[in-house]
Each structure stands twice: as structure tokens, then as C-alpha cells.
């Protein structure tokens, strides 16, 4: 069997539909029959025994008790068949490439993926969107994508961010289902940043496509004002009350259970409620290499939900028909309705989600622990491998850290949790008035206060030295170019020699993550593709990440997934205090602030 396969992303044409209709009438034989199964009807939430699914031209032709001869017959012997799963909010470039992503998703039962596209175009511009579209189109999974609006903390961080005219042709691509997650706090700004996002949202809604929402921290009037702009969904609720709020306001509400956040524990009661949950969707929001290896992907989320005792019908609806209807794909995907694509997952029982066989568009792509199709290799254009362009002048701005002015309070970014930070003012009486360390050392600036550096590693527009409180590092420095919503290199360190080693090593390798102590690199992940993606296999990337995390834990960092803490210090998506290469940014009033408090 040919191991290359590219599923359809547009509705079946009339010729295929007519063939399926003829098959349903018994005038032509099915190409395939899934026989003697318990079929999950995702529309009604029923598990119906002793049914057969007739498949013709890759489409469901008929679901019936009647048997039929077919070119290919799969006797299910009472096993359960559910529609192929859809992950409708994920990030494909989670430190590995598309081909590795596909390799690990194929066994999970996910046959359709909707990918966010915020990683590559933020670094390389429009060519990033185009390369993503090209890479996913060749794969044996059904891929759609959203175009990321690329919001940043300030207008300067939006140098590569598009307006409607720049992406109008991309929005017309059938694989493009709309606009990616648009931050509410940016969309409601009464300035050019906000206007650009609002215009993008309005344009995609006018086209009949979706504008994906992002409402973390929005409440009451601000939440409803944002929804008035047209977003269709939100994947940010982290409590039962927040899920209910968003469902009641008409949003498709996504519960995350993946690499970044795991919300099922907090929101599980919603699944047991008596309300209509047809707009409740389970998603991953992306998975990291170690998570793929240890937890799985959306399949792991499904198993977690089932283990909590959530009714199987509600679990499976949240990853099939609910997900498909959100993007207007309900006539093609998410159910066994006649004329839909024949995507199916065979599992032992409703409570036991372990795929035994997987079908995509009537083709078996996985059976008995073995993928029957191959991920397609992806190419890496040279310009995507040369995006870390730091210069030696980044170091000069740290003079205030080496010798703080006497009597002047300094600002620090203080971690409230592993993701949320607030503004802290350091008492000048606790600061040393003159250098007390060697040339390559940092001064002691109070308990658990470290240097925090942001360098524009793409356009060489400068660097900012700040302080961070609560990160926990006791020796050395750690830096990364795998950062959310910015082209900055971010680093945290105890001494300037270690910081220097980190920045120079990231420049040499083309990006990734480095932990160094003085002049020695202790652990690293090399990720030269836009400075965010490794070219190595998933398992090797996971091992490199683990080595870095072990080294950081041994050096005192208490946070689970400390690299996520570092990577998110410049995102506009998380409150309340952030950093850019031009200064701190206080999200509440959009103030750009220096290190010294005047």
C-alpha cells in the first residue's frame, strides 16, 4: 500500500456524493464496511450496537443493521467506533517540526488538526505563514490553520504583524479557517494596536470564518465588550465558573489538557451539569516532547476525562461533533452522517480509549500499534535558520546592575506563580552602593533577585537589563529564544560571565535554550529553525529538555516546567508585568518602565 496520503480539506464534490448515495441505495457495493460494531452517534450521544458503516469514495454512505459485500471488510466483533478526533486548538511547532508532530499524533485517533500559526511568522514575516501552509498540506493528517494576528506588548513588537490587506489572499485558502487567538486586552485598546486587531476580526467574520478568542483575565463588562467584536471561542477559562460564563455568552468554550495547561481537574463538574454542552470542546493547546512520550496527545486528555468518570458520550462529543461544528465543518467531520468523510477510531469499549484501528477518509492509517502512512519530511530554508543576530553591545546596558546608584529604588519583575508576574520595588537601603564582586559577577541585590535580560535577537534594536524576583536560580544563567509573542532573547542569571556565555552560545547555535555556569555550557537544546524548533527527533528533544530542567532544578529553580516561565515573560497574553528589549511593560496601563524608579 502506498504510504503517502493527503486527506481532503474541502467538502466532497457531487461525483463522490452521488457514488455514496448510489451505495446507500444498494446499487453499487461499498468500498469498505466496518461491520458488527457499536457505533457512537455523536449527534445524539448514543452508543448503538450491531451496526455496520458502509463507506464509498471515502465517505460514509450508510449506517445500518444490514450487512453488505465490500472490497474491504473490517469485522469489529462488538468493538466501539467513534468519529475521528479533532484537536481544534493546538500549536504544532512545540520545539519539534511538523513531521515529528505528525509521527506522534498518528496513533492517537486525531485525524483533523487546527493549528495556530504564531511561531514562524513572528520571526520571519509572511513567509512563515506560507511555509506552515506548505508543510502541513503534505501530511497524512487533515490540517487546517488559523492566521495569527501576532499581537505584542507594544507596537514595536508588532513589526511583522499583518493588516487585512497583507493576508487577504491567505485567508482565502480553504485550509485557513480564520484568525488565530486575538488577545482581548489588545483588541480593546483605543489605539492603532487595537484597531488593527479589530479590523482583522471584522474581516474574517465578514468572510464567514472564525475569529478565535483569548479572554484570560477578562470579566464582566470587558468580557462582553470583547465578545461584541466577534470572537467565536475561548480556550482560556481555568475554573468551572469561567467555563459557564463563556458558554452562556455564546462562545465555543475550550477546555485545555495538554502541555501548557491542564484544566480538567478544575472544570470537570461542568461535564456533569444538566446544561447543553454542545459548545464545549476539549483541546490540547499544544504538547511538548516529553508530554507526547509520557502522556500522549488529545488521546491522553480523553483518557484523563474518562478516568474522572465523565460520561463517555460527553467526552467524545467534545472532541468530535462539537469541535467540528465550531469551525463550520460539521457536514464533513465529527459524525457518521451520510456524506461525511469516513474518519473513524476503533476502541475496545466506551470507557477504554486505546485506538486499535484508525481510518481517515475511508483509508486505514493505523492498525494494531503500527502506522500505515508516513509523515512527509519537511525542508528548512536557509533564511529560517539564521534568525539569532545579537551583537556585542547588548552587555553595556547592565551598568546599573553592577553598581546601583545609591538611594535609588529599582524595579523587579516578581513571579506570583510560574506564569503570572507583578511589579516589585526594591528598597534602596537593601541595595549595595558600590561593586562588591569580581568583574564577571553580579552584585547581590537582595534575596532571590537576579538579572533579567531581553535582547532583540532579530532586528538588533537594543537590549534591556532588568531584575527578576522569585525565579530561584542560585548559580549560573539560563537563556532562550523559544519565547512567546516576541523576537527577543530572554535570559536570567546570577553573574555576568554566565550571561555572556548563554547569549554567545545561543548566537552560535542559531537559538534554543542554554544553561551555563560561568564559561561552561552545562545543558542545552539546539533549536535553529527560527530559533524555536529543533531539527532532531522528538525523543532526543525531550531528553535535551529534561537535561536542562534537571540542571535548573539542581541550581535552585522551584518551578514545574521552568523554561515555560522564562519563555512567557514577554507575552501580552499573561498579566500583569512583562519585559521587552525596551523596558518593563505594565499591562494594566500599558506603561513602558525603566529599571530605576524615579
C-alpha positions in Angstrom: 0.0 0.0 0.0 1.2 3.5 -0.9 2.3 5.1 2.4 1.8 8.7 1.1 -1.7 10.1 1.8 -3.2 13.6 1.8 -6.8 13.8 3.1 -9.3 16.2 1.7 -10.0 19.6 3.4 -12.9 20.8 1.2 -16.4 19.4 1.0 -16.8 16.3 -1.2 -17.8 17.0 -4.8 -21.0 15.9 -6.3 -19.4 12.9 -8.0 -18.3 11.4 -4.7 -21.6 12.2 -3.0 -23.5 10.6 -5.9 -21.4 7.4 -5.5 -22.2 7.4 -1.8 -25.9 7.8 -2.5 -25.8 5.0 -5.0 -24.1 2.8 -2.4 -26.7 3.7 0.2 -29.4 2.6 -2.3 -27.6 -0.7 -2.8 -26.9 -0.1 -6.4 -23.1 -0.3 -6.0 -21.1 -2.1 -3.4 -19.2 -0.3 -0.6 -15.5 0.1 -0.9 -15.3 -0.8 2.8 -17.6 -2.0 5.6 -17.0 -1.6 9.3 -19.1 -4.5 10.4 -20.7 -5.6 13.7 -19.7 -2.6 15.8 -21.1 -0.4 18.5 -21.4 3.0 16.7 -21.2 6.2 18.6 -23.7 8.7 17.2 -22.0 12.0 18.1 -25.1 14.0 17.3 -27.4 12.2 19.8 -24.7 10.9 22.2 -25.9 7.3 21.8 -23.8 4.1 21.5 -25.8 1.8 19.2 -24.9 -1.8 18.9 -24.9 -4.2 15.9 -24.4 -1.6 13.2 -22.4 -1.5 10.1 -20.8 1.6 8.5 -20.8 1.4 4.7 -18.1 3.6 3.1 -17.9 4.7 -0.5 -15.3 7.0 -2.1 -14.0 7.9 1.4 -17.5 9.0 2.6 -20.0 7.5 4.9 -22.7 6.0 2.7 -25.0 4.3 5.2 -25.1 3.3 8.8 -27.3 0.3 9.1 -28.0 -3.1 10.6 -27.9 -4.6 7.1 -24.7 -6.3 6.0 -23.2 -5.8 2.6 -20.4 -7.2 0.5 -17.5 -4.9 0.1 -14.0 -4.8 -1.3 -12.7 -4.5 2.2 -14.5 -5.6 5.3 -13.4 -5.0 8.9 -15.2 -7.2 11.4 -15.3 -5.2 14.7 -16.7 -8.0 16.9 -18.6 -5.6 19.1 -15.8 -3.0 19.5 -16.8 0.7 19.6 -16.4 3.0 16.6 -16.2 6.8 17.2 -15.6 9.5 14.6 -12.0 10.7 14.1 -11.0 13.2 16.8 -10.4 16.8 16.1 -7.9 19.0 18.0 -9.2 22.4 17.2 -6.7 24.5 19.1 -3.1 23.4 19.1 0.5 24.6 18.4 2.3 22.3 16.1 5.8 23.8 16.5 6.3 22.7 20.1 10.1 22.5 19.8 10.0 19.9 17.0 9.0 20.1 13.4 5.7 19.2 11.7 6.9 15.7 10.6 7.7 14.8 14.2 4.4 16.2 15.4 2.5 14.0 12.8 4.5 10.9 13.7 3.3 11.1 17.3 -0.3 12.2 16.6 -1.0 9.4 14.0 -1.5 6.7 16.7 -3.8 8.9 18.8 -7.0 8.8 16.8 -6.8 12.5 15.9 -7.5 12.8 12.2 -8.0 16.5 12.0 -5.9 19.3 13.5 -6.4 23.1 13.5 -3.0 24.7 14.1 -2.2 28.2 15.4 0.5 29.9 13.3 2.0 32.4 15.7 5.5 31.0 15.9 7.2 31.3 12.5 5.7 34.5 11.0 6.6 36.4 14.1 10.2 35.7 13.3 10.3 35.6 9.5 7.1 37.5 8.5 4.6 36.5 5.8 6.9 33.7 4.6 6.3 32.0 7.9 2.6 31.6 7.2 3.4 30.3 3.7 5.9 27.8 4.9 3.5 26.4 7.6 0.7 26.1 5.0 3.1 24.2 2.7 4.4 21.9 5.4 1.1 20.8 6.7 -0.5 20.4 3.3 1.8 17.4 2.5 0.9 15.4 5.7 -1.3 12.3 6.1 -3.5 14.1 8.7 -6.2 16.6 7.8 -4.7 20.0 8.7 -6.4 23.4 8.9 -4.9 26.6 10.3 -5.7 30.0 11.7 -3.7 33.1 10.8 -2.1 34.5 14.0 -2.7 38.3 14.5 0.8 38.5 16.1 -0.1 40.9 18.9 2.8 42.1 21.0 3.3 44.1 24.2 3.9 47.3 22.3 3.7 48.4 18.6 7.5 47.8 18.3 6.9 44.1 19.0 4.5 44.0 16.1 7.0 44.7 13.3 6.0 41.6 11.5 2.3 41.8 12.3 -0.1 41.9 9.3 -3.1 44.0 8.4 -6.0 42.8 6.5 -4.5 43.6 3.1 -1.3 41.6 3.8 -3.1 38.4 4.5 -6.3 38.7 2.4 -5.1 36.0 -0.1 -4.1 33.7 2.7 -7.5 34.0 4.4 -9.0 32.7 1.1 -7.1 29.4 1.4 -9.5 26.6 2.1 -7.2 25.3 4.9 -7.4 28.7 6.6 -10.4 28.6 8.9 -10.0 32.2 10.3 -8.0 34.4 12.6 -5.9 32.9 15.4 -6.3 33.8 19.1 -6.7 37.5 19.5 -5.9 38.9 22.9 -8.9 40.7 24.5 -6.6 43.3 26.2 -5.1 44.3 22.9 -8.4 44.2 20.9 -10.0 46.7 23.4 -7.1 49.2 23.2 -8.2 52.6 21.8 -5.2 53.0 19.6 -3.5 51.6 16.5 -2.7 48.3 18.1 -6.3 47.6 19.0 -7.6 49.0 15.7 -5.5 46.5 13.7 -6.8 43.5 15.6 -10.4 44.7 15.4 -10.1 45.1 11.7 -8.7 41.6 11.3 -11.5 40.2 13.4 -14.2 42.0 11.4 -12.7 40.9 8.1 -12.7 37.2 8.9 -16.2 37.3 10.4 -17.4 39.0 7.2 -15.9 36.2 5.2 -17.9 33.6 7.3 -14.7 32.4 9.0 -13.9 32.3 12.7 -12.0 34.8 14.9 -10.5 32.8 17.7 -10.7 34.4 21.2 -8.4 34.7 24.1 -10.1 36.1 27.2 -7.7 35.3 30.1 -8.4 37.7 32.9 -11.4 39.3 31.2 -14.6 39.7 33.3 -18.0 41.3 33.2 -18.1 44.4 31.0 -14.7 43.8 29.4 -15.5 40.2 28.6 -18.8 41.1 27.0 -17.3 44.1 25.2 -14.7 41.8 23.7 -17.2 39.2 22.6 -19.2 42.0 20.8 -16.2 42.3 18.5 -16.9 38.9 17.0 -14.7 36.1 18.5 -16.2 32.7 18.4 -14.3 30.8 21.1 -12.1 31.0 24.1 -9.5 28.4 25.3 -8.5 30.3 28.5 -11.1 29.5 31.2 -9.5 27.8 34.2 -12.4 27.4 36.6 -15.9 25.9 36.4 -17.4 29.4 36.7 -15.4 30.8 33.9 -16.4 27.9 31.6 -20.1 28.5 32.4 -19.7 32.3 31.9 -18.3 31.8 28.4 -20.8 29.1 27.4 -23.7 31.3 28.4 -22.3 34.2 26.4 -22.3 32.0 23.3 -18.6 31.1 22.9 -17.4 27.7 21.9 -15.5 27.1 25.2 -12.4 25.0 25.0 -11.0 23.1 28.0 -7.2 22.6 27.8 -5.5 19.4 28.7 -2.1 19.5 27.2 1.5 20.7 27.5 0.8 24.3 28.6 -2.2 23.9 30.9 -4.2 21.0 32.4 -7.7 22.3 33.3 -9.8 19.2 33.5 -9.4 18.8 37.3 -10.8 22.3 37.9 -13.6 22.3 35.3 -14.7 18.7 35.4 -18.0 19.5 37.2 -19.2 21.3 34.0 -19.3 18.0 32.2 -21.7 16.6 34.8 -24.1 19.5 34.6 -27.6 19.4 33.0 -26.9 22.3 30.6 -26.5 21.9 26.9 -22.7 21.3 26.3 -22.7 21.2 22.5 -20.3 24.2 22.6 -17.9 22.6 25.0 -14.7 21.4 23.3 -11.6 19.6 24.7 -8.3 20.7 23.2 -4.6 20.3 23.9 -3.3 23.9 23.2 -0.2 22.0 22.1 2.0 19.4 23.7 5.7 19.3 24.5 8.1 16.4 23.6 8.1 14.8 27.0 4.4 15.1 27.2 4.0 13.3 23.8 6.1 10.5 25.1 4.6 10.2 28.6 1.0 11.4 28.3 0.1 11.2 24.7 -1.8 13.9 22.9 -5.5 14.5 22.8 -5.9 10.8 23.4 -4.3 11.4 26.8 -6.8 14.1 27.5 -9.7 11.8 26.6 -8.4 9.1 28.9 -8.0 11.6 31.7 -11.6 12.7 31.3 -12.9 9.1 31.2 -10.9 8.3 34.3 -12.6 11.1 36.1 -16.0 9.4 35.5 -17.1 12.0 32.9 -19.8 10.3 30.8 -18.1 8.9 27.7 -20.7 10.4 25.3 -19.9 13.9 26.6 -16.2 13.3 26.3 -16.4 12.1 22.7 -18.8 14.8 21.7 -16.3 17.4 22.9 -13.6 16.1 20.6 -15.8 15.2 17.5 -19.0 17.0 16.6 -18.7 19.9 19.0 -15.2 20.6 17.7 -16.2 20.2 14.0 -19.3 22.5 14.3 -17.2 25.2 15.8 -15.4 25.7 12.5 -18.4 25.1 10.3 -17.1 21.6 9.4 -20.0 19.6 10.9 -21.2 18.5 7.5 -17.8 16.9 6.7 -16.4 15.8 10.0 -17.2 14.8 13.5 -20.0 12.3 12.9 -21.1 9.3 10.9 -23.7 11.3 9.0 -24.1 10.1 5.3 -21.9 12.2 3.1 -19.4 13.0 5.9 -15.8 11.9 5.5 -15.3 8.4 6.9 -12.9 9.2 9.7 -13.2 6.6 12.4 -11.4 5.3 15.5 -12.0 1.7 16.7 -11.6 1.3 20.5 -12.4 -1.6 22.8 -15.2 0.0 24.8 -16.7 3.5 25.6 -14.6 3.7 28.8 -11.4 2.3 27.2 -9.9 4.8 24.7 -7.0 2.9 23.2 -7.2 3.0 19.4 -7.0 -0.4 17.7 -7.5 0.9 14.2 -7.8 4.4 12.8 -9.4 5.4 9.4 -9.1 8.8 7.7 -11.4 9.4 4.7 -12.1 5.7 4.4 -8.4 4.7 4.5 -6.9 2.7 7.3 -3.9 4.8 8.6 -3.2 2.9 11.8 -3.7 -0.7 13.0 -2.5 -2.8 15.9 0.2 -0.4 17.0 1.5 0.4 13.6 1.1 3.5 11.4 0.3 2.6 7.8 1.2 6.0 6.4 4.3 8.1 6.8 4.9 11.7 7.9 6.3 13.7 5.0 9.8 15.2 5.5 9.9 19.0 5.7 12.5 21.3 4.4 14.2 24.2 6.3 15.1 27.2 4.0 18.4 28.8 5.0 16.8 32.1 5.9 14.8 30.4 8.6 18.0 29.1 10.2 19.7 32.4 10.6 17.5 34.5 13.0 19.6 35.0 16.1 21.6 38.1 15.3 22.8 39.5 18.6 25.7 41.9 18.8 28.3 42.5 21.5 26.8 45.8 22.6 23.9 44.1 24.5 26.1 43.9 27.6 26.7 47.6 28.1 23.2 48.4 29.5 23.8 46.4 32.7 25.9 49.0 34.4 23.1 49.8 36.8 23.1 46.2 38.0 26.8 46.1 38.5 26.8 49.4 40.5 23.3 50.5 41.5 23.0 54.3 42.1 22.9 54.9 45.9 19.4 55.6 47.3 17.6 54.9 44.1 14.9 52.1 44.2 14.9 49.6 41.3 12.0 47.7 39.7 11.9 44.0 39.5 9.5 41.6 37.8 8.3 39.4 40.7 6.8 36.0 40.0 3.4 35.4 41.6 3.1 31.9 40.0 5.1 30.2 37.4 3.3 32.3 34.7 1.9 35.4 36.4 4.2 38.3 37.5 3.8 41.6 39.3 5.8 44.8 39.7 8.1 44.9 42.7 10.0 47.9 44.0 13.3 47.0 45.7 14.2 49.1 48.8 17.3 51.2 48.0 18.5 50.6 51.6 18.9 46.9 50.7 20.9 47.6 47.6 24.7 47.8 47.7 26.2 51.2 46.8 29.3 50.0 45.2 30.6 46.9 43.4 31.5 44.1 45.8 32.0 41.3 43.2 34.6 40.5 40.6 34.3 42.0 37.2 32.3 39.0 35.9 30.0 38.8 38.9 26.6 40.4 39.6 26.1 42.3 42.9 23.8 40.8 45.5 20.5 42.7 45.1 18.5 41.1 47.8 17.1 37.7 48.4 16.4 35.8 45.2 16.8 38.8 42.9 18.6 38.0 39.6 19.4 39.8 36.4 16.8 39.6 33.7 17.9 40.4 30.1 15.8 41.0 27.0 17.8 41.3 23.7 16.2 42.0 20.3 17.8 39.0 18.6 16.3 39.6 15.2 16.5 43.3 14.3 19.2 44.4 16.7 17.2 47.2 18.1 18.8 47.0 21.6 18.6 45.3 24.9 17.2 45.9 28.4 18.6 44.8 31.7 16.0 44.3 34.4 15.6 42.3 37.5 13.5 39.2 38.4 12.5 38.1 41.9 11.4 34.6 42.7 12.9 32.6 39.9 15.1 30.7 42.3 18.3 30.2 40.4 21.3 30.1 42.7 24.1 29.8 40.2 24.8 30.4 36.5 22.4 31.7 33.9 19.7 30.4 31.6 18.5 31.9 28.3 16.2 31.0 25.5 15.0 32.2 22.1 11.9 30.0 22.3 9.7 32.9 23.6 6.0 33.7 23.2 5.0 36.8 21.3 8.4 38.2 20.8 11.6 38.0 18.8 13.6 38.8 21.9 16.2 36.5 23.5 15.4 36.3 27.2 17.9 35.3 29.9 18.0 35.1 33.7 21.3 34.9 35.6 23.4 35.2 38.7 26.6 36.6 37.2 27.5 38.4 34.0 30.1 35.8 32.8 27.4 33.1 32.8 25.0 35.5 31.0 27.7 36.3 28.4 28.2 32.5 27.8 24.5 32.0 27.3 24.0 34.8 24.8 27.0 33.9 22.8 26.1 30.2 22.7 22.6 30.9 21.5 24.0 33.1 18.8 26.4 30.3 17.7 23.8 27.6 17.5 21.0 29.6 16.0 18.8 29.5 19.0 17.1 27.2 21.6 17.8 27.0 25.3 21.1 27.2 27.2 22.0 26.8 30.8 25.6 27.8 31.7 27.7 28.3 34.7 30.4 30.9 34.1 32.2 29.9 30.9 30.8 26.3 30.8 27.6 25.2 28.9 26.0 22.7 31.3 22.9 21.8 29.2 21.2 23.0 26.1 18.6 22.4 23.4 19.7 23.5 20.0 16.7 24.9 18.0 17.9 26.7 14.9 14.6 26.7 12.9 13.5 30.4 13.6 15.3 29.9 16.9 12.3 27.9 18.2 12.3 24.5 16.6 14.9 21.7 16.9 15.8 19.6 13.8 16.2 16.5 15.9 13.7 13.6 16.6 11.1 14.0 19.4 12.8 11.7 21.8 16.2 13.5 21.5 14.5 16.8 22.1 12.7 15.5 25.1 15.9 14.2 26.6 17.7 17.6 26.0 14.8 19.4 27.6 15.0 17.1 30.6 18.7 17.7 31.0 18.2 21.4 31.1 15.3 21.2 33.5 17.3 18.8 35.8 20.2 21.3 35.8 17.9 24.2 36.7 16.2 22.2 39.5 19.7 21.3 40.9 20.5 25.1 40.7 17.5 26.0 42.8 14.7 26.8 40.4 11.5 25.5 42.1 9.0 25.9 39.2 7.5 23.0 37.3 8.5 23.5 33.7 10.8 26.5 34.5 11.5 27.0 30.8 7.8 27.9 30.2 8.2 30.5 33.0 11.1 32.1 31.2 9.6 31.8 27.7 6.4 33.7 28.7 8.0 36.7 30.3 7.4 38.8 27.2 3.9 37.7 26.2 0.9 40.1 26.1 -1.3 37.1 27.0 -0.4 36.9 30.6 -0.7 39.6 33.3 0.5 41.8 34.9 4.1 42.8 34.4 6.3 41.8 31.4 9.6 42.7 29.8 10.7 43.8 26.4 14.1 44.9 24.9 13.0 48.5 25.6 11.9 48.1 29.2 9.3 46.6 31.5 5.7 46.8 30.4 2.9 47.2 33.0 -0.1 45.6 31.3 -2.8 47.4 33.3 -1.9 50.9 32.0 0.5 49.9 29.0 3.3 51.9 30.7 6.8 51.2 29.4 9.0 51.5 32.5 12.8 51.7 33.2 14.8 49.8 35.8 15.1 52.9 38.1 12.1 54.2 39.9 12.1 58.0 39.7 
